[in-house]
Amino acid sequence: MLSRIKTLQAVTLSALLFSSPVPAAADINDFQTWGAVVATGSLKSFNPAWKNFKYWAEFQGRFGDDTSRLSQVMVRPGIGYEINPNSSVWVGYGWIPTDDPFTKTPFNERRLWQQFSWKDSYSFGTLSSRTRFEQRWAPRVGDDTAFRLRQMFKISSPLSQAPAYSLVASDEYFLNLNDTDWSPKSGFDQNRLFLGIGYNFDKNSKTEIGYMNQYINRSNTSVNLNDHILSINFFFDY
């Protein structure tokens, strides 16, 4: 138990030291609440020959301005292929209506995304990685295509006294790859650090609830966003 906590602490400290920028005094701080439901599974029930093909269905609701308003919705379907029990590749689409405080001009963002996912089990728990490449459009506010790379690492360590529960930590770094006419500029975009508790309802479903810090670099101003988020997630895998 103590060794798992120490491992989690080491990962968290590394994320804080090397991934998260230090907020400036003028940054805007906001308390938010995010909810997410993600379902994945094999298509073998439709055809046994499709056993390595997978589906991805995701819905998110994000409440900002001190959780006083619905600020962003995300609908993200996708299809994937399982290379082996540890690795898979994905492609998909995203529809993301976005409002204040993430933007002063409300718009509906559209995305295409490609992803490589990897996970493996160790003595301390599960380590996973997600590499995602996105092509983003916001027709109401600009004409350019924004290209963005995202890299997430995650560790989940079960509690020996209560194995259905686990300590969870993750960090995701976002990098804009080009300049656009609707805000995204080449370079660091944002970072998300999550610390929480996981609970397995059964072998196919689990929840992860905890604190997320999201630091967003706003390219059109020196005042950035430092969001403190109650993150509530449900995962289903069939």
Secondary structure as the mmCIF struct_conf table of DSSP 4:
data_model
#
loop_
_struct_conf.conf_type_id
_struct_conf.id
_struct_conf.beg_label_comp_id
_struct_conf.beg_label_asym_id
_struct_conf.beg_label_seq_id
_struct_conf.end_label_comp_id
_struct_conf.end_label_asym_id
_struct_conf.end_label_seq_id
HELX_RH_AL_P HELX_RH_AL_P1 LEU A 2 PHE A 18
TURN_TY1_P TURN_TY1_P1 SER A 19 SER A 19
BEND BEND1 SER A 20 SER A 20
HELX_LH_PP_P HELX_LH_PP_P1 PRO A 21 ALA A 24
TURN_TY1_P TURN_TY1_P2 ALA A 25 ALA A 26
HELX_LH_PP_P HELX_LH_PP_P2 ASP A 27 ASP A 27
STRN STRN1 ILE A 28 SER A 42
BEND BEND2 LEU A 43 LEU A 43
TURN_TY1_P TURN_TY1_P3 LYS A 44 PHE A 46
HELX_RH_3T_P HELX_RH_3T_P1 PRO A 48 TRP A 50
TURN_TY1_P TURN_TY1_P4 LYS A 51 ASN A 52
STRN STRN2 PHE A 53 GLY A 64
TURN_TY1_P TURN_TY1_P5 ASP A 65 SER A 68
STRN STRN3 ARG A 69 ASN A 84
TURN_TY1_P TURN_TY1_P6 PRO A 85 ASN A 86
STRN STRN4 SER A 87 THR A 98
TURN_TY1_P TURN_TY1_P7 ASP A 100 PRO A 101
BEND BEND3 PHE A 102 PHE A 102
BEND BEND4 LYS A 104 THR A 105
STRN STRN5 PHE A 107 TYR A 122
TURN_TY1_P TURN_TY1_P8 SER A 123 PHE A 124
STRN STRN6 GLY A 125 TRP A 137
TURN_TY1_P TURN_TY1_P9 PRO A 139 VAL A 141
BEND BEND5 ASP A 143 ASP A 143
HELX_LH_PP_P HELX_LH_PP_P3 ASP A 144 THR A 145
STRN STRN7 ALA A 146 LEU A 159
TURN_TY1_P TURN_TY1_P10 SER A 160 GLN A 161
STRN STRN8 ALA A 162 ASN A 176
BEND BEND6 ASN A 178 ASN A 178
TURN_TY1_P TURN_TY1_P11 ASP A 181 TRP A 182
BEND BEND7 SER A 183 SER A 183
BEND BEND8 SER A 186 SER A 186
STRN STRN9 GLY A 187 ASP A 202
TURN_TY1_P TURN_TY1_P12 LYS A 203 ASN A 204
STRN STRN10 SER A 205 ILE A 216
TURN_TY1_P TURN_TY1_P13 SER A 219 ASN A 220
BEND BEND9 THR A 221 SER A 222
STRN STRN11 LEU A 225 ASP A 237
#
